């Protein structure tokens, strides 16, 4: 297992059936704290072939998560896996690879990683999730403090998926036969806008949340504070594709693989409500619409009068541009 400190990898580890012999690879093993008893934790870095060889020795099936566009991590891992005698690799990719209009740096990197895996001579399976519902956690601080959600294009739909559903599919693929050579697109049960998410979250919290629409320039500036410029541009390009409807299609794969319907955003939000709730005895300080605490245009949650939404600002390399 790689990526166990990330959004999906940790959920996969927690769902593996008892008796599975598990080895976890991490750059910093000290950060791996929530794994089953008996799991082996080893140090490994995609840029260190010797560490990859040690981590993959004796491994039958590997779960591959990479998060550095352009770093060559997918190629390094698949080469090492083939040399170590690994039989099968399951890769976490992104749904955006299927969109011919997606030509940003993150999507190109994911496509290249898929091509590397398909051509390496190993058995493979690709998991292509749409954006994660957990990207909404980017709103948690402003919801707690101000009762405010800020989003770019908040009326554009995204069939986002609960990471736990992605993890459950991954566990099936890792532990069952019959998934080799398959590519699974994973979505939630409906396409939902950031305005819709804001409304549902507010209903669960018992408050009326305010939605503020960011301009493209404001979103770009916010992303540029967190990511390299090419990645910030990729996220903006992803938002434009979502605005055009490229992320609204719902896929039935979660149900087909797991035997149950995928979770709704309301179910995800209810299970993570504590992240958005103000501390005991505190109430969010909602700014007046005429003097916003952050630039942007106030929009009534649920409104279709705004121009679209990417939801929250997702993490690139996982699901941020999916």
MARTORTI-402222 format. One line per field, with one value per residue (C-alpha): residue number from 1; x, y, z. Coordinates in nm, 4 decimals. Last residue first. Layout:
MARTORTI-402222
nr = NUM;...
px = X;...
py = Y;...
pz = Z;...
//
This chain:
MARTORTI-402222
nr = 322;321;320;319;318;317;316;315;314;313;312;311;310;309;308;307;306;305;304;303;302;301;300;299;298;297;296;295;294;293;292;291;290;289;288;287;286;285;284;283;282;281;280;279;278;277;276;275;274;273;272;271;270;269;268;267;266;265;264;263;262;261;260;259;258;257;256;255;254;253;252;251;250;249;248;247;246;245;244;243;242;241;240;239;238;237;236;235;234;233;232;231;230;229;228;227;226;225;224;223;222;221;220;219;218;217;216;215;214;213;212;211;210;209;208;207;206;205;204;203;202;201;200;199;198;197;196;195;194;193;192;191;190;189;188;187;186;185;184;183;182;181;180;179;178;177;176;175;174;173;172;171;170;169;168;167;166;165;164;163;162;161;160;159;158;157;156;155;154;153;152;151;150;149;148;147;146;145;144;143;142;141;140;139;138;137;136;135;134;133;132;131;130;129;128;127;126;125;124;123;122;121;120;119;118;117;116;115;114;113;112;111;110;109;108;107;106;105;104;103;102;101;100;99;98;97;96;95;94;93;92;91;90;89;88;87;86;85;84;83;82;81;80;79;78;77;76;75;74;73;72;71;70;69;68;67;66;65;64;63;62;61;60;59;58;57;56;55;54;53;52;51;50;49;48;47;46;45;44;43;42;41;40;39;38;37;36;35;34;33;32;31;30;29;28;27;26;25;24;23;22;21;20;19;18;17;16;15;14;13;12;11;10;9;8;7;6;5;4;3;2;1
px = -1.1210;-0.9039;-0.8862;-0.9262;-0.5910;-0.3057;-0.4379;-0.6124;-0.9524;-1.0620;-1.4183;-1.7148;-1.6067;-1.9099;-2.1180;-2.2283;-2.4683;-2.8447;-2.9157;-2.9600;-2.9415;-2.7538;-2.8223;-2.5135;-2.2804;-2.0152;-1.6515;-1.3851;-1.3433;-1.4797;-1.7627;-1.8893;-2.2205;-2.3362;-2.2997;-2.0440;-2.1532;-1.9860;-2.0319;-2.1738;-1.9686;-2.0795;-1.9334;-1.6952;-1.8548;-1.9653;-1.7956;-1.5539;-1.8140;-2.0452;-1.8271;-2.0733;-2.3634;-2.1660;-2.0940;-2.4574;-2.5740;-2.3249;-2.4893;-2.3255;-2.2845;-2.5523;-2.4724;-2.3356;-1.9720;-1.8592;-2.1812;-2.2965;-1.9722;-1.9712;-2.3080;-2.1708;-2.3221;-2.2297;-2.2024;-1.8289;-1.7981;-2.0925;-1.9335;-1.8836;-1.7026;-1.4671;-1.4036;-1.3304;-1.0790;-0.9024;-0.8799;-0.7396;-0.4843;-0.3830;-0.3138;-0.1137;0.0987;0.1564;0.2853;0.0306;-0.0957;-0.0778;-0.1408;-0.4711;-0.6001;-0.4829;-0.6437;-0.9703;-0.9723;-0.8971;-1.1655;-1.4179;-1.5326;-1.9024;-1.9980;-2.2537;-2.4073;-2.5003;-2.8406;-2.7992;-2.9254;-2.5952;-2.7659;-2.9619;-2.6468;-2.4639;-2.7486;-2.7651;-2.3894;-2.3785;-2.6512;-2.4684;-2.1483;-2.3401;-2.4467;-2.4412;-2.6033;-2.5285;-2.1554;-1.8950;-1.6333;-1.4982;-1.3501;-1.0775;-1.0438;-0.7454;-0.7590;-1.0745;-1.1821;-1.0150;-1.0821;-0.8629;-0.7229;-1.0241;-1.2705;-1.0582;-1.0331;-1.4109;-1.4485;-1.1859;-1.3635;-1.6845;-1.5042;-1.3738;-1.7367;-1.7879;-1.8485;-2.0921;-2.0062;-2.2537;-2.1901;-2.3931;-2.1110;-1.8793;-1.5841;-1.6625;-1.6732;-1.8897;-1.9776;-2.1085;-1.8331;-1.5986;-1.7142;-1.8144;-1.4944;-1.2789;-1.4686;-1.4832;-1.1776;-1.3586;-1.5746;-1.2950;-1.4239;-1.6888;-1.4004;-1.3789;-1.4601;-1.2836;-1.0858;-0.9636;-0.7384;-0.6668;-0.3444;-0.1773;0.1892;0.3629;0.4581;0.2428;-0.0812;0.1053;0.3015;-0.0084;-0.1983;0.0813;0.0928;-0.2816;-0.2447;0.0346;-0.1699;-0.4573;-0.2382;-0.0721;-0.3981;-0.5347;-0.8885;-1.1075;-1.0723;-1.2321;-1.1520;-0.8413;-1.0634;-1.1992;-0.8830;-0.6116;-0.5643;-0.3638;-0.4070;-0.0879;-0.0712;0.1896;0.4853;0.8050;1.0487;1.1707;0.8139;0.7321;1.0505;0.9649;0.6049;0.7143;0.9660;0.7228;0.4437;0.6784;0.8096;0.8012;0.5835;0.2814;0.3564;0.0730;0.1140;-0.1042;-0.0344;-0.1972;0.0261;-0.0471;0.1883;0.4702;0.7750;1.0195;0.8231;0.9474;1.3094;1.3079;1.1370;1.4021;1.6737;1.5083;1.5000;1.2908;0.9636;1.0553;1.0220;1.0401;0.8646;0.5615;0.4614;0.1023;0.0625;-0.2081;-0.4068;-0.2915;-0.3595;-0.0265;0.1756;0.3488;0.6520;0.7015;0.8174;0.8436;0.5749;0.5297;0.2746;0.3001;-0.0125;-0.0745;-0.4512;-0.5858;-0.8657;-1.0304;-0.8985;-1.1334;-0.9088;-0.6246;-0.8501;-0.9702;-0.6105;-0.5259;-0.8242;-0.7621;-0.3871;-0.1647;-0.1934;-0.0641;0.1153;0.0000
py = 1.5269;1.8334;1.8256;1.4510;1.3181;1.4850;1.8276;1.8763;2.0281;2.3887;2.3452;2.3173;2.3696;2.5808;2.7654;3.1067;3.2356;3.2578;2.8984;2.9748;2.6879;2.8975;3.2705;3.4260;3.6832;3.8118;3.7753;3.9351;3.8042;3.9457;4.0906;4.4401;4.4828;4.1253;4.1714;3.9338;3.6137;3.5629;3.1916;3.1134;2.9987;2.8261;2.4906;2.5275;2.6010;2.3000;2.2362;1.9548;1.8034;1.7481;1.4805;1.1864;1.4198;1.5690;1.2294;1.1242;1.4568;1.4192;1.0890;0.7514;0.5125;0.2460;-0.1090;-0.4247;-0.3213;-0.3437;-0.2623;-0.0133;0.1836;0.1535;0.3185;0.6390;0.9868;1.2463;1.6050;1.6609;1.8039;2.0427;2.3592;2.4994;2.1769;2.2341;2.5905;2.4650;2.2148;2.4936;2.6871;2.3805;2.3338;2.6992;2.6521;2.3410;2.5287;2.8117;2.5867;2.5270;2.6800;3.0585;3.0165;2.8455;3.1539;3.3889;3.1720;3.1640;3.5426;3.5913;3.3409;3.5370;3.3855;3.3355;3.3795;3.1410;3.2258;2.9448;2.9447;2.7383;2.4033;2.2295;1.9647;2.2308;2.4384;2.1420;2.0689;2.4315;2.4594;2.1317;2.2581;2.5855;2.3884;2.2059;1.8406;1.5654;1.2571;0.9070;0.9713;0.8926;0.6274;0.5547;0.2051;0.0989;-0.2765;-0.4767;-0.7069;-0.6870;-1.0510;-1.1723;-1.0275;-0.8731;-0.5578;-0.4865;-0.5341;-0.3188;-0.0467;-0.0400;0.0073;0.2820;0.4722;0.4454;0.5785;0.8674;0.9807;1.0759;1.3995;1.4074;1.7747;2.0426;2.4120;2.6593;2.7650;2.8859;2.9445;2.8796;3.0494;2.9053;3.1286;3.0757;3.3097;3.1245;2.7627;2.7859;2.9731;2.7074;2.4117;2.5262;2.3267;2.0281;2.0388;1.8520;1.5540;1.4969;1.3800;1.4886;1.2136;0.8870;0.6964;0.3646;0.1800;-0.1936;-0.3638;-0.6944;-0.6319;-0.5920;-0.2268;-0.0855;-0.0371;0.1111;0.3687;0.4630;0.5227;0.7393;0.9407;1.0004;1.1166;1.3579;1.4979;1.5511;1.7431;1.9596;2.0653;1.9159;1.8230;1.8742;1.5102;1.4128;1.0536;1.1483;1.3730;1.0717;1.0546;0.7970;0.5651;0.2728;-0.0983;-0.2929;-0.6716;-0.9487;-0.7898;-0.9672;-0.7161;-0.6011;-0.5389;-0.3445;-0.1350;-0.0350;0.0362;0.2524;0.4635;0.5203;0.6292;0.8591;1.0469;1.3829;1.5582;1.5999;1.4972;1.3081;0.9361;0.6552;0.2939;-0.0036;-0.3083;-0.6799;-0.9776;-0.8206;-1.0357;-0.7468;-0.4295;-0.2160;-0.3241;-0.2548;0.0797;0.1798;0.0878;0.2831;0.6080;0.8790;0.7017;0.6978;0.4111;0.3520;0.0385;-0.0344;-0.3991;-0.4510;-0.6825;-0.4814;-0.2878;0.0599;0.4038;0.5668;0.6105;0.9462;0.7813;0.5809;0.8982;0.8398;0.5769;0.2147;-0.0048;-0.3840;-0.5869;-0.9587;-0.9890;-1.1928;-0.9587;-0.7900;-0.4539;-0.1724;0.0382;0.0155;0.1369;0.4365;0.5379;0.5159;0.7240;1.0650;1.0416;0.9020;0.5547;0.6733;0.3490;0.0000
pz = -1.1720;-1.1241;-0.7456;-0.7157;-0.6062;-0.7940;-0.7149;-0.3806;-0.4264;-0.3996;-0.2863;-0.5172;-0.8738;-0.9290;-1.1911;-1.3165;-1.0591;-1.1102;-1.0248;-0.6567;-0.4079;-0.1562;-0.2174;-0.3694;-0.2152;-0.4591;-0.3660;-0.1544;0.2002;0.5274;0.3213;0.3810;0.1975;0.2514;0.6260;0.7724;0.9482;1.2828;1.3465;1.6912;1.9875;2.3069;2.2090;1.9168;1.5812;1.3717;1.0368;1.1280;1.3614;1.0650;0.9107;0.9131;0.8333;0.5447;0.3859;0.4152;0.2718;-0.0133;-0.1036;-0.0508;-0.3415;-0.3919;-0.2904;-0.4520;-0.4208;-0.7847;-0.9718;-0.7080;-0.7255;-1.1060;-1.1731;-1.3267;-1.2977;-1.5587;-1.4303;-1.4618;-1.8134;-1.7704;-1.9129;-1.5623;-1.4769;-1.7663;-1.6482;-1.2968;-1.4325;-1.6203;-1.2920;-1.1176;-1.3944;-1.3684;-0.9966;-1.0836;-1.3371;-1.0820;-0.8051;-0.5276;-0.2035;-0.2481;-0.6211;-0.5389;-0.3584;-0.6353;-0.9032;-0.7103;-0.6754;-1.0450;-1.1461;-0.9368;-0.6118;-0.5395;-0.1754;-0.0244;0.3128;0.5478;0.7116;1.0265;1.1575;1.0916;0.8768;0.6880;0.6404;0.4916;0.2532;0.1345;0.0923;-0.1007;-0.3303;-0.3905;-0.4503;-0.7215;-0.7158;-0.9760;-0.8306;-0.6978;-0.6413;-0.8999;-0.9764;-1.3243;-1.3212;-1.5665;-1.6132;-1.7337;-1.4332;-1.2238;-1.2192;-0.9013;-0.5597;-0.2870;-0.4453;-0.6658;-0.3821;-0.1501;-0.4156;-0.4592;-0.0849;-0.0904;-0.3666;-0.1644;0.1429;-0.0657;-0.1133;-0.4758;-0.6632;-0.9555;-1.0129;-1.1142;-1.1846;-0.9779;-0.7441;-1.0235;-0.7869;-0.4243;-0.0848;0.1940;0.4901;0.8424;0.9568;1.1923;1.1666;0.8008;0.7146;0.8824;0.7357;0.3732;0.2630;0.4171;0.1038;-0.0743;0.1274;-0.1397;-0.3583;-0.7214;-0.9760;-0.9181;-1.1817;-1.0433;-1.2875;-1.2731;-1.3772;-1.4470;-1.5169;-1.8551;-1.8107;-2.0916;-1.9021;-1.6059;-1.8027;-2.0011;-1.6779;-1.5421;-1.8643;-1.8406;-1.4809;-1.5779;-1.8657;-1.6235;-1.3789;-1.6444;-1.8073;-2.1281;-2.0295;-2.3368;-2.4409;-2.1060;-2.0132;-1.8118;-1.5993;-1.4104;-1.2005;-1.1195;-0.8220;-0.9567;-0.8820;-0.9575;-1.0084;-1.0124;-0.8362;-0.9405;-0.7918;-1.1353;-1.2502;-0.9353;-0.9633;-1.3201;-1.2193;-0.9260;-1.1161;-1.4031;-1.1696;-0.9739;-1.2777;-1.0974;-1.3563;-1.1331;-0.7731;-0.6023;-0.6619;-0.5289;-0.6257;-0.4557;-0.4946;-0.5315;-0.4847;-0.2815;-0.2055;-0.2404;-0.3115;-0.0207;-0.0605;-0.4354;-0.3808;-0.1266;-0.3735;-0.6550;-0.4499;-0.6204;-0.5508;-0.1822;0.0610;0.4343;0.5543;0.7703;0.8179;0.9255;1.2250;1.3953;1.1390;1.0363;1.1825;1.2720;0.9541;1.0039;1.1652;0.8444;0.6646;0.2909;0.3280;0.2206;0.3964;0.3880;0.4530;0.4811;0.4538;0.7451;0.8400;0.5454;0.4229;0.5180;0.7428;0.4902;0.2090;0.4116;0.4800;0.1122;0.0013;0.1604;0.2108;0.4869;0.3333;-0.0042;-0.0853;0.0000
//
